[in-house]
Amino acid sequence: MELRLQRNPSSAHATTGTLTVDGQFECYTLEDLVRDLGPTGAGKVQDETAIPPGTYQVIINMSPRLGKPMMRLLDVPFFDGILIHSGNTDADTHGCILVGSRLAGDTIAGSTSTGALVALKTKVQAALDRNEPVHITILNG
């Protein structure tokens, strides 16, 4: 399964985008600001920086912090514990990717995030259950 996150240019507070699954629109995304990390990651602002563009493996495993199975991106340079989860504003991201079925400016529209997360996680879990690798490619706008 191939996920593709196409980012829009960052606003003053956040970065929105669209997520497709195998070429079909799935949902909208919200992340922290895209920053130039530099070769050593020195440009990263903790909990306020979007992960670098690239292709990452996606798994589902138990989140020690949240206490439930979550979609996790592996081997993200300069970042640990990057999840795809629910939330509404850049304050909810902590470097992770939020999903929702509607945007409202620089936020995920109220009460649309959990449903979008469940739908995406169901598809990812089904692919993993078929022993199909899941990857996400993140592209800056």
Secondary structure, DSSP 8 states (H G I E B T S, - for coil): -EEEEEE----SS-EEEEEEETTEEEEEEEE-B-----TTSTT--TTSB---SEEEEEEEEE-TTTSSEEEEE---TT--S-EEE--SSGGGTTTSEEEES-EETTEE-TT-HHHHHHHHHHHHHHHHHTT---EEEEE--
